[in-house]
Amino acid sequence: MQADLSAAMKARDSARVAVLRATLGALANAEAVEAPTGPISLTAAAGATEVARRELTDADVRAVIERERNELLAAADERANLGLPDDAAELRGQATALDPYLSC
């Protein structure tokens, strides 16, 4: 997906760039671990509080991509119901851009 983002940027395909950036951001957020509870150390050495990110399974990645796609389709339906067919078509096109990542 990162390589596809680079290609879309070079091609100046702004719609594809937007959907890939949003999806990669959602994947990065899914990798985040929960913040520890309790007091925060103000005297910890730099980097001492770093934690490893969560490894996503293929199923996790697929679920995040499906969620992003479903959100785009829901937004497209809302725009269509508001009488904004051009906006709806653009959002459906963005949702379609995620289809190749779901067919694997």
Secondary structure, 3 states (H helix, E strand, C coil): CHHHHHHHHHCCCHHHHHHHHHHHHHHHHHHCCCCCCCCCCCCCCCCCCCCCCCCCCHHHHHHHHHHHHHHHHHHHHHHHHCCCHHHHHHHHHHHHCCHHHHCC
